[in-house]
Amino acid sequence: MSGIQFFLITGVILISIFFITRVRHRVLDLLILGTMIVCAIVFIIWPDITNSIAHKVGVGRGADLVFYISILIFWFIILKLYARLRKLEQMITDVIRKDALDNAIKNTGINIETKKPDEEQH
């Protein structure tokens, strides 16, 4: 095993440990992570496998294939994070809107449903 292979496998293992400690109960995430770990270690130890796969799918080199797949994975992650960010923004907006309405009702004594002051209702 060469020095770069040792370095890359150590990096894969450290990243995996970090990720596993963050998502302990998400089975799908752990399954995807496990698949990526196995593929990474296999491709690091036997880099010729990527070349043979690349030739079968019409790509010149294994490194190019890995690069193209990485681009797709990064785009997926970016879009997933963007969707999650939009969802969180909407949740924050809803919470703030509800809090503002609750404070308005509490401070003014106006019932929003009837639009009359509370003391006038009989």
Beta strands, then each sheet from edge to edge (+ up, - down):
strand 1: 110-111
strand 2: 116-117
sheet 1: 1+ 2-
end
